[in-house]
Amino acid sequence: AQSVTQLDSQVPVFEEAPVELRCNYSSSVSVYLFWYVQYPNQGLQLLLKYLSGSTLVKGINGFEAEFNKSQTSFHLRKPSVHISDTAEYFCAVSDVDSSYKLIFGSGTRLLVRP
Amino acid sequence: EAQVTQNPRYLITVTGKKLTVTCSQNMNHEYMSWYRQDPGLGLRQIYYSMNVEVTDKGDVPEGYKVSRKEKRNFPLILESPSPNQTSLYFCASSLSRGTHNEQFFGPGTRLTVL
């Protein structure tokens, strides 16, 4: 069965510092991978996704993620964070053949301090 | 504006009193889904619908019902709510079957069952 592990429940970081949010998944088949962001009191918004091709995926707001098949990871990075990046970030995975089921991780709260 | 709307946004009710949370999308999407979000657990799928009159259970369907009589609407029904259904609920939609399609989320409904 598929699962997603987000190793950090909360990541505090100072403004303009780099950040990495970690995501590992388990699956025996080919997968699609996603990062969603949830700003306070809002719904989720797609940040970026990996479907195939280049393992380095660029998303909105300067975020990027790298798919590493051998380590079954899809870590999210940003070289310089802003206060406005404070939010909860969810990693999600689905089987390529599943077509309807998205499995979410437990989320990582990014707290950017001035 | 393309959007997913949910009503109500906040609801406090008592055990056993039937309630319905409405979800509507204006993007002519085929696929719709309901999730609940609980601290430390991320989002878990309750039910999904691949088209009108086609619905199926997700990971946590117990205590919930859904219907899809029209393409744009996908209400979530709790016929006899219990305190363990206190949660934050999200409706989502995507263009068609296939998790490679971006899911668009509503703003959420915070439900408290006393």
Chai-1 contact restraints between the chains, C-beta under 6 A:
chainA,res_idxA,chainB,res_idxB,connection_type,confidence,min_distance_angstrom,max_distance_angstrom,comment,restraint_id
A,Y32,B,T99,contact,1.0,0.0,6.0,A-B,restraint_1
A,Y32,B,H100,contact,1.0,0.0,6.0,A-B,restraint_2
A,G43,B,F90,contact,1.0,0.0,6.0,A-B,restraint_3
A,G43,B,F105,contact,1.0,0.0,6.0,A-B,restraint_4
A,G43,B,G106,contact,1.0,0.0,6.0,A-B,restraint_5
A,G43,B,P107,contact,1.0,0.0,6.0,A-B,restraint_6
A,G43,B,G108,contact,1.0,0.0,6.0,A-B,restraint_7
A,L44,B,F105,contact,1.0,0.0,6.0,A-B,restraint_8
A,L46,B,E102,contact,1.0,0.0,6.0,A-B,restraint_9
A,L51,B,H100,contact,1.0,0.0,6.0,A-B,restraint_10
A,S94,B,T99,contact,1.0,0.0,6.0,A-B,restraint_11
A,S99,B,R97,contact,1.0,0.0,6.0,A-B,restraint_12
A,S99,B,G98,contact,1.0,0.0,6.0,A-B,restraint_13
A,Y100,B,Y48,contact,1.0,0.0,6.0,A-B,restraint_14
A,Y100,B,R97,contact,1.0,0.0,6.0,A-B,restraint_15
A,L102,B,T99,contact,1.0,0.0,6.0,A-B,restraint_16
A,F104,B,G42,contact,1.0,0.0,6.0,A-B,restraint_17
A,F104,B,L43,contact,1.0,0.0,6.0,A-B,restraint_18
A,G105,B,G42,contact,1.0,0.0,6.0,A-B,restraint_19
A,S106,B,G40,contact,1.0,0.0,6.0,A-B,restraint_20
A,S106,B,L41,contact,1.0,0.0,6.0,A-B,restraint_21
A,S106,B,G42,contact,1.0,0.0,6.0,A-B,restraint_22
A,G107,B,G42,contact,1.0,0.0,6.0,A-B,restraint_23
